[in-house]
């Protein structure tokens, strides 16, 4: 399947640019099992790579021109001058790969010759599944290999994150890019975002008679615009008030004492979420290491309540999907990603997975919401060269 996709994208590249590409690469989206809004607080996260990928056919140029084209967006190639790239010069989808080229040059890497790039992505956009990180990572991987930069996977993730932070203007943490760059098939990625150390955790739910579903609500509320940055600022304010560099340094055992020192109720809620979600990631890892993934279900529900009530990044569609899934027999469910729309992750016994999916669809229909897209996921491979 992957080789066929690579061949198709390569053929489209040749038709578009008049010559075969020098190579074809892929990078996946991700779904985060647990640990939300913790990565920019140097905390713990537990994502896994999706089988859905962004695929890039790429050839180097030597004239300083960057040409970007997407199968998924109408119109011809976007043509940019590599030397003129700076934050604010990109627009729409093209800002993500263009930002990577800018970030590579800003880091001193010799990619000024430019490139021809043709992209195609199966990662759902606006679903909280890191479609943007997939575009960034596949571009960084391809250019890193073509220009012989010798980048490690964490370095690729850092370049991709810098592109999104400084060029696109989204103050995201590094979880999405690390998951896309470093995940391995059949495993979840237990990532410590303080030092980028990670461990591949076996995640074979089928062996336990379980399945992981993603419910894409197909909605994205405008309320989410700027909300991520506001919550990041609130977390940073909490760390300053507590006299620590980041909220990672606040232990859950001392949380009541720490909260008592905070006078701003909003900041107090943000701090409570981050500290308790870090603890939930550690509890989840302990359960997976002990071979008891079923017991993770209640932690997902607990995590969703924290995102809904303390961080306040949920929305009616996400809350309904979680409630309907659990009432239909799921072991647990929670929103995943930045919130205000996007997706829910559901842990379910294999025998009732179809029933849970139908139940979620039915309650959405009754509520008058858009029909959700429900699909099973298994941990996919991280970024790699296809041909």
C-alpha positions, 0 to 999 in steps of 0.5 A: 500500500505504502509503496503504491502511494509512493509510486503514485506521488512520484508519477504525479511529480514527474507529470507536474515538474517534467522529471522524476523526483530524486526520492519520495518520503512519508511522515505520519500524523499522530493520535495522542493517547494521553498527556495533553498540553503538557509538552510545552511544560516539559512534561510527559506525553504518550502519542502513537503514529497513525497509518495516515501519512503526508507523502513528499516527492522531492528533487533539489534545485540549484537556483534558489527557488522553492516550488511547492505543490499539493495534490490536496489543494487546487491550483498550480505550484507555489513558487518562492525565493528561498533567500527571501523566506521569512516569517509571514511570507508563507500562506496557508498549507505552503507555510509549513514546508516553506517554514521548514526550509527557512528553519533549516537555513536559520540553523545554518544548514545549506539548503539555499539551492531550493527544491521542487516538492509535490505533497499528498496527505491522507492525514485528516486536516483540522481533526487534531491529528497533526496534519501540519506536523506530518507536512513539516517532518516529511519536508525536513526528512527529505531535504535533510537526506537530499542535502546530506545534513546528517540530522538525527530524528530529534533534530528533525523534530526540533527543526519542524517545531521551530518552523511552526513556532517562528514561521507559521506562528503557532506556539506548539510544543514538540510532541507532534513533531517527535511522534511523527519523526520517531514513532515505530510501528506497533508502539506508543512513544513515551516521550519526556519533552524536557530532554527529548528522551523517549521509549518505544512502548509495545502497544498491541491492543489486539493481543488483549482483545481491545481496539483503539478508535478515533472519532473525528467530529469533523468540526473546528470551532473558531473559539480555538483561535488563539486559545492555545497561546493563551493557555500556554501563557497561563501555564507560564504565568503559573510556573513564575508564580510558583518559582519554577522554570516549568510546571514539570517541576511541580509534583502531584503530591504537592499540588494542593500546596502549590494551588494554594499559592496561586491567586488567579483562578484561571491559572490555578485550573491550568496548573492543576490540569498539567500536573495531573495529566503528567501523573496520568501519563505515568500511571498509564505507562505503569499499566501498559508495562504491567500488561493491563491496558484495560485499566487505562480506560478510566484514566482517559475519562479522567483526562477528558474531564480535566481538559473540559473543566480545568483547561476548558478546551473541549466543546459540545461535540467532543463531550457528546462523543466521549459520553456516548462512547462510554455509555455504549460500553467503551472502556474509556474515551477522551478528546485528543489534540488542541480541542475546540473540535477535532477528535476523540480517542476511544479504548474499547473491547473489540467485540463492541467496537462497531456498536460503540461507533454506531452509537456515537454516530446516532447521538450525533445525528439526533443532536443535529451535529455533522456525521462523525468519521469513526475509524480504528487505528493501530500504531504506524511507522514513523517518518521514512523514505519510500523510494 
